[in-house]
Amino acid sequence: MTAVISLVGLLSIVAQSASIDDALTRQLNDFLTAASHSPASAEDQRVFDAFFADDVIYTRASGIVIGKSDIMKSLDEPPKPGDPTSTYTGEDVTIRRAAGNAGPVIIAFRLVQRMSDGTINRYRNTGTFVQRNGRWQAIAWQATRIP
């Protein structure tokens, strides 16, 4: 009987882990879709607001550290005439959880930026997510350009 209870508990943890992975993967894809829109719509801004925690530490590929207010302000900047537009996708997504499902979750992936002028840029991104008020938010983000 103890073995059955243990197995049921283990299966429940595995199912919950898969559910967390699925939810975070959807959230990441929604974020990348919103990031591909310029200028950002009100819905895109809501996606960014939900994605990043108020106290996020974001280290850009340039090494500059910014916070959520900087991220949100950048969404209001209109594109410059003649600048190429970009679409973003994530590849090679890896999700790691701390002990159990209660702690932070790490997402690492290759970000691919496809520009309308044919340029393709790649970055390694890593985000640390915590669950607050029933939703997952990034509290730390690191982007590194792949040469």
C-alpha positions in Angstrom: 0.0 0.0 0.0 2.9 2.4 0.8 4.4 1.7 -2.6 1.1 2.5 -4.3 0.7 5.8 -2.4 4.3 6.7 -3.2 3.8 6.0 -6.9 0.6 8.0 -7.0 2.4 10.9 -5.3 5.3 10.6 -7.8 3.0 10.6 -10.7 1.2 13.7 -9.4 4.5 15.5 -9.1 5.5 14.5 -12.6 2.1 15.7 -14.0 2.4 19.0 -12.1 5.9 19.5 -13.4 4.8 18.9 -17.0 1.9 21.4 -16.4 4.4 24.0 -15.1 6.7 23.4 -18.1 3.7 23.7 -20.5 2.5 26.9 -18.9 5.9 28.5 -18.9 6.6 27.5 -22.5 3.3 29.1 -23.6 4.1 32.2 -21.6 7.6 32.4 -23.3 6.0 32.0 -26.7 3.4 34.7 -26.0 6.2 37.0 -24.8 8.3 36.4 -28.0 5.2 37.0 -30.2 4.6 40.3 -28.3 8.2 41.3 -28.6 7.9 40.8 -32.4 5.4 43.7 -32.7 6.5 47.2 -33.2 5.0 49.4 -32.0 3.7 47.4 -29.1 0.0 47.2 -28.7 -1.8 47.5 -25.4 -2.1 43.7 -25.4 1.7 43.4 -26.0 2.3 45.7 -23.1 0.1 43.5 -20.9 2.1 40.5 -21.9 5.4 42.2 -21.0 3.9 43.5 -17.7 2.7 40.0 -16.7 6.0 38.3 -17.9 8.4 40.5 -15.9 8.2 40.9 -12.1 8.2 44.5 -10.8 11.6 43.7 -9.3 13.2 42.0 -12.3 16.9 42.4 -12.9 17.5 42.3 -16.7 21.0 42.2 -18.1 21.0 43.0 -21.7 23.5 41.4 -24.2 25.3 44.8 -24.1 26.0 44.3 -20.4 23.6 47.1 -19.3 21.4 46.2 -16.4 17.8 47.5 -16.5 14.6 47.1 -14.5 11.0 46.7 -15.4 10.3 50.4 -15.8 13.0 50.6 -18.5 11.6 47.6 -20.2 8.1 49.0 -20.2 9.3 52.4 -21.3 11.1 50.9 -24.3 7.7 49.6 -25.6 6.5 53.1 -26.0 9.5 54.1 -28.3 8.3 54.2 -31.9 10.4 52.5 -34.5 12.7 54.7 -36.5 11.6 55.1 -40.2 13.6 52.7 -42.3 14.7 50.4 -39.5 14.1 46.8 -40.2 11.4 45.0 -38.2 12.2 41.9 -36.2 10.5 38.6 -35.3 11.6 36.5 -32.4 11.5 32.8 -31.8 12.9 30.5 -29.1 14.8 27.3 -29.9 16.5 24.7 -27.7 14.3 25.6 -24.7 15.4 23.9 -21.4 13.4 24.2 -18.2 14.8 23.3 -14.8 13.0 23.4 -11.5 14.4 23.7 -8.0 13.7 21.0 -5.6 10.1 20.0 -6.0 7.8 22.4 -7.8 7.7 25.1 -5.1 10.9 26.9 -5.9 12.2 29.0 -8.8 12.2 27.7 -12.3 15.0 28.4 -14.8 14.4 28.7 -18.5 17.3 28.8 -20.9 16.9 29.0 -24.7 18.4 30.3 -27.9 16.6 33.4 -29.0 16.5 33.9 -32.8 15.9 37.4 -34.1 15.0 37.5 -37.8 15.1 40.9 -39.3 13.2 42.1 -42.3 16.5 43.0 -44.0 17.6 39.3 -43.9 19.9 39.6 -40.9 19.6 36.9 -38.3 20.9 37.4 -34.8 21.1 34.7 -32.1 21.3 35.1 -28.3 21.4 32.7 -25.3 18.8 33.8 -22.8 18.3 32.6 -19.3 15.4 33.6 -17.1 14.6 32.8 -13.5 10.9 32.6 -12.7 9.0 32.5 -9.4 5.3 32.1 -8.9 3.6 35.0 -7.2 -0.1 35.5 -6.8 -0.8 32.5 -8.9 1.3 33.5 -11.9 4.9 32.9 -13.0 7.1 36.0 -13.5 10.7 36.5 -14.5 12.7 38.0 -11.6 16.1 37.7 -13.4 16.9 37.7 -17.1 20.3 37.5 -18.9 20.8 37.8 -22.6 24.2 36.9 -24.3 24.8 37.4 -28.0 26.0 34.4 -29.9 28.8 35.5 -32.3 
